[in-house]
Amino acid sequence: EWDDALAVQVAAPVRLCLAALVASPAVRALGLPMGGERVVLGLVRGVAVLSVLWMLLRATRVLEQALSQGTWGSTPQGRSLIPFIGRIVRAVIAFLGLLVALSLLGYPVSTLLAGLGLGGIALALASQKTIEHLFGSVSLAADRAFRVGDVIAVDGVTGTVEQIGLRSTAIRTIQRS
């Protein structure tokens, strides 16, 4: 089923990419002035890149849905992690698309990446606790230390696990709090 959904979702981006590939030699055959040909070919390349990014974004949605409907999606950890990882993958694809678009427009992408490297270090230091919680939740999901419905005791609080999220775990105590 997932491959049929994938074929349906990527049909329009594939058609757009094929049209861009066919348009490239057609533009050269028109015999436009050199400046005009360069502009039109740049636009055609941009359309091709955007169609590939569009295709990848749609494919990640299909993959996310397939994983959600499979065995991974039947666990509470999977229901939490699959959408989160899908958003991360789509953000990375969008970021790479932005870099490719800037490169096609003639901007020096290497300078931008160097600046982002320094900014990334500052961001990593600032979001240390958030990253710590993320890795903690991923390790809890992978280890399956406890599941929804288990009775556990944490810091003197005993209760039943109701929900396991990325940043927190909801525990219902005996007093119903």
Sequence and secondary structure as in RCSB ss.txt:
>XXXX:A:sequence
EWDDALAVQVAAPVRLCLAALVASPAVRALGLPMGGERVVLGLVRGVAVLSVLWMLLRATRVLEQALSQGTWGST
PQGRSLIPFIGRIVRAVIAFLGLLVALSLLGYPVSTLLAGLGLGGIALALASQKTIEHLFGSVSLAADRAFRVGD
VIAVDGVTGTVEQIGLRSTAIRTIQRS
>XXXX:A:secstr
 HHHHHHHHHHHHHHHHHHHHHHHHHHHHHT  HHHHHHHHHHHHHHHHHHHHHHHHHHHHHHHHHHHHSTGGGS
HHHHHHHHHHHHHHHHHHHHHHHHHHHHHTT  HHHHHHHHHHHHHHHHHHTHHHHHHHHHHHHHHHHT S TT 
EEEETTEEEEEEEE SS EEEEETT  
